[in-house]
Amino acid sequence: MVRMTRSKTFQAYLPSCHRTYSCIHCRAHLANHDELISKSFQGSQGRAYLFNSVVNIGCGPAEERVLLTGLHAVADIYCENCKTTLGWKYEHAFESSQKYKEGKFIIELAHMIKDNGWD
């Protein structure tokens, strides 16, 4: 017996008129370029970007980690479509100078591709 399965559709599609970032593994949309805060972050696998908001991601449990900028409570984020770990979400910053990161998302460049209108 052959069972037919339908491929999963993304939860959210970003407008095609904007430059976007997608999962390099399955091309699910992740973030609009307008949500980019900084390109000068370091992930566990190299360079990473900080975003205000992202789509099509799942979030693991928060845990305390000592990062380059001190102690933070972070939760790993993964692509909701292909389940690849992409980076993390800052849940809590323990140092006042790092509070701006709370609620923001890190996605590592190793897991992103640029889509729509990049030159």
C-alpha positions as CSV (number, residue, x, y, z in Angstrom):
1,M,0.0,0.0,0.0
2,V,1.4,3.4,-1.0
3,R,0.6,6.3,1.3
4,M,0.6,9.7,-0.2
5,T,1.7,12.6,2.0
6,R,1.4,16.2,1.3
7,S,4.4,18.4,1.9
8,K,3.9,20.9,4.7
9,T,3.1,24.4,3.8
10,F,4.8,27.3,5.7
11,Q,2.8,28.9,8.4
12,A,3.7,32.4,7.1
13,Y,4.8,33.8,3.8
14,L,6.6,37.1,3.7
15,P,5.7,39.6,0.9
16,S,7.6,38.9,-2.3
17,C,8.1,42.6,-2.8
18,H,10.6,42.7,0.2
19,R,14.0,41.3,0.6
20,T,13.7,38.3,2.9
21,Y,15.8,35.6,4.6
22,S,14.9,31.9,4.3
23,C,16.0,28.6,5.7
24,I,18.9,27.4,3.6
25,H,17.7,23.8,4.1
26,C,14.0,24.0,3.0
27,R,13.5,27.6,1.9
28,A,10.9,28.4,4.5
29,H,10.6,32.2,5.0
30,L,12.3,33.3,8.2
31,A,12.6,37.1,8.3
32,N,12.0,40.3,6.4
33,H,15.1,42.5,5.9
34,D,13.3,45.3,7.6
35,E,13.4,43.3,10.9
36,L,17.2,43.1,10.9
37,I,18.8,44.9,13.8
38,S,22.5,43.9,13.5
39,K,24.8,41.8,11.4
40,S,27.6,41.8,14.0
41,F,26.7,38.8,16.2
42,Q,28.5,35.5,16.7
43,G,26.6,32.2,16.8
44,S,27.9,28.7,17.7
45,Q,28.7,28.1,14.0
46,G,30.0,31.5,13.0
47,R,28.5,34.8,12.1
48,A,24.8,35.5,13.0
49,Y,22.2,38.2,12.6
50,L,19.9,39.7,15.2
51,F,16.3,40.2,14.2
52,N,13.3,41.9,15.9
53,S,10.9,39.2,14.7
54,V,10.9,36.0,12.7
55,V,8.3,33.6,11.3
56,N,8.0,29.8,10.7
57,I,10.1,29.0,13.8
58,G,9.6,26.8,16.9
59,C,11.1,27.6,20.2
60,G,12.6,25.2,22.7
61,P,12.8,25.7,26.5
62,A,14.8,28.6,27.9
63,E,18.1,27.9,29.7
64,E,20.8,30.1,31.1
65,R,24.0,30.3,29.0
66,V,27.1,32.4,29.3
67,L,27.6,34.0,25.9
68,L,30.2,36.4,24.7
69,T,28.3,39.3,26.2
70,G,27.5,37.7,29.6
71,L,24.8,35.6,31.1
72,H,21.5,35.3,29.3
73,A,18.4,33.1,29.4
74,V,18.0,31.9,25.8
75,A,15.8,29.3,24.0
76,D,17.0,27.5,20.9
77,I,14.9,28.2,17.8
78,Y,14.4,25.8,14.9
79,C,12.7,25.9,11.5
80,E,9.1,24.8,11.9
81,N,9.3,23.1,8.5
82,C,12.5,21.1,8.5
83,K,13.3,21.2,12.3
84,T,16.9,22.5,11.8
85,T,18.2,24.5,14.7
86,L,18.7,28.0,13.4
87,G,19.9,30.0,16.5
88,W,18.2,31.2,19.6
89,K,15.8,33.7,21.2
90,Y,16.9,36.0,24.0
91,E,14.4,35.5,26.8
92,H,16.2,37.4,29.5
93,A,19.4,39.5,29.8
94,F,21.0,39.7,33.3
95,E,23.1,42.7,32.6
96,S,21.4,46.1,32.0
97,S,23.5,46.9,29.0
98,Q,22.1,43.8,27.2
99,K,18.4,44.3,27.9
100,Y,17.8,45.5,24.3
101,K,18.2,41.9,23.2
102,E,15.3,40.5,25.2
103,G,12.6,39.1,22.9
104,K,14.9,39.3,19.9
105,F,16.2,36.4,17.7
106,I,19.6,35.3,16.5
107,I,19.8,33.3,13.2
108,E,23.2,32.0,12.1
109,L,24.3,32.7,8.6
110,A,25.1,29.0,8.0
111,H,21.3,28.4,8.1
112,M,20.0,31.4,6.0
113,I,19.7,32.3,2.4
114,K,18.8,35.7,1.0
115,D,15.6,35.7,-1.2
116,N,13.7,38.3,-3.3
117,G,15.4,41.3,-4.8
118,W,19.0,41.0,-3.5
119,D,21.6,42.4,-5.9
